[in-house]
Amino acid sequence: MTNQKRDTLFGEATDISRALDETVLETRLLNDDLRIRRLGGTIVITTGIASLGPSAIRDIISAITALVSLARTIPMASTIARS
């Protein structure tokens, strides 16, 4: 493989990687909007959680919201919580 061809392939791989990174970041931010602000999507729950009743569901969603909000304030945990 020539140097020019190798450089072209690596350049394309870098472009693809950068685009994927941007897509992943955008998806994580949209997920955070749904978990924290309940915006931009539909929250789906299992029948088991649904059977706990409205009060328990509100408590669970509130706990998830608080956890994600807290995780965003901790640098390392923020990365993990956004995965």
Disulfide bonds with the S-S distance in Angstrom:
none
